[in-house]
Structure formats: C-alpha cells, structure tokens
Amino acid sequence: MIDAISTNMFANDINRIKDTAPAFQPNDVNKTTPGGGFKEMLGNLISDVDNSQKGADIAMEDLATGSNNTTIQDVVMKMEEADISFQLMKEIRNKLLSAYRDILKL
C-alpha cells in the first residue's frame, strides 16, 4: 500500500540528503563515495520505476485471470503508483538535461 504523501516528506528527504552528502570538492570528481554515487542512485531510481511498472502489469494480469483475489482498486492503485513514479523519473531527467545545457552555456 502507498504511504500518504505530505508536503513535509520531500523537505525532510532533501534535508536528510544534504546532511549525509559530503561537500563537493573539485578534486573529488574521480572518487567514489562510500554509499554509492550518483550513477548508482540513478540506477536504483530506474530499477524502482521498472519494478513498479512490472508490479502493475502483474496486478492487471491477476485481475484478468481472477487469481490472488486482486481487486480493481488494487490494480488502479498499482497503475497510479507506476505512473507517478515514471512521471517523477521523467521530471528528474528533464531537470538533469536542463542543468547540463546550462553548464554547457557557461
């Protein structure tokens, strides 16, 4: 089940990330961080979105075949969760591309 989303949730996540992220130094470009880097974080995001979409597909299949006592509400919730996570990933991609273009303009 999806947890309730509050406006403070994102602010808390951002503050948590800021508190745990090391300060960037120009010499650190080729170093990896102990908890994984940006590449791993982005890979995990894509994997989570993929898993969410696969879960929605399985729920639709279960509803169509009548197995696992799946209700239409469960399917709609999983489909919405997959859609929202995909939209979030798309927005992150758009922001990254925008930032990259801004950096190229400097």
N, C-alpha and C positions, 0 to 999 in steps of 0.2 A: 504494500500500500504506500502511496506517496505521502510524505510528511507535508504538513501545512507550510506554505511559503510565507514568510513575513519579510517586511522591508528591512528589518534589522539583520536578517540572515546573511545577506550579501555584505553588509558593512562589517559584520563580525568575521566573515571569511576573509575579507580584504585585510582587516587589521591583524588577523592571525597569520596571514601570509607575509605581511610586512614585518611582523615581529620575528618570524623564523627565517626570512630571506637574508642572506649575507649581503653586505654592502658591495655594490659593484665597483670593481677597480679595473681600469683599462688593461692591466696585465693579466687579468683573470679570464680573458676570452677563451683560451685553450684549455683551461682547467675544468674539471667536472666537480660538481657539488656532491657531498656525501648522500643526500637524499634523492639524487637524480637531478637531471637538468630539465631545461625547457623542452627538449626533444622527447624525453620520457613522459613529461606532463601532457604534452600534446598527443602523444601516442596513447596514453591512458584515456584521455578525453574521447578520442576517436573510437577506441575499443569500447568504452562505456556506451557511446551512441549506437554502435553496431549491436551490442548486446541488448540494448533497449528495443531496437527495431526487430531483432530476432525474437525477443520475448513477445512483442506484439503480434508477429506472424504466427508464433506457436499458439497464442491465445485465440487468434482468429480460426486457426485450424482446429483447435479443440472445440470451439463453439460450433463450427460447421459439422464436425463428426459426432458431437454430443459426448465427448469424453471429458473426464476430470471435473464434471459439474461446473463448467465455466459458464458464467452469466454474461449477458450482453453488457452489463455495467463494467465487469472486469475487462472485457475486450476494449470498450471505449476508453477506460482509464489507461490501459497499456498503450493504446494507439496515441492518445493525447500526450502521454509521457514521452513516447518516442518522438512525436512531432516537436514538442517543446525542446527536447534535448538536441534534436537536429537543428532547429532554428537557432539555438544558443551557439552551437558549434559554427554555424554559418556566419553569425554575427562576429564571433571571435576571429574567424578567418578574414572577414571584411575589415575588421579593425587592424589586424596584423598587416594586411596588404596596404591599408591606408598609411600606417606608420612607416612601412618600408618605403612607400612612394615619397613620404615626407622626408625621410632620411636621404633618399637619393637626390632630392631637390637642394639639399644643403651644400 
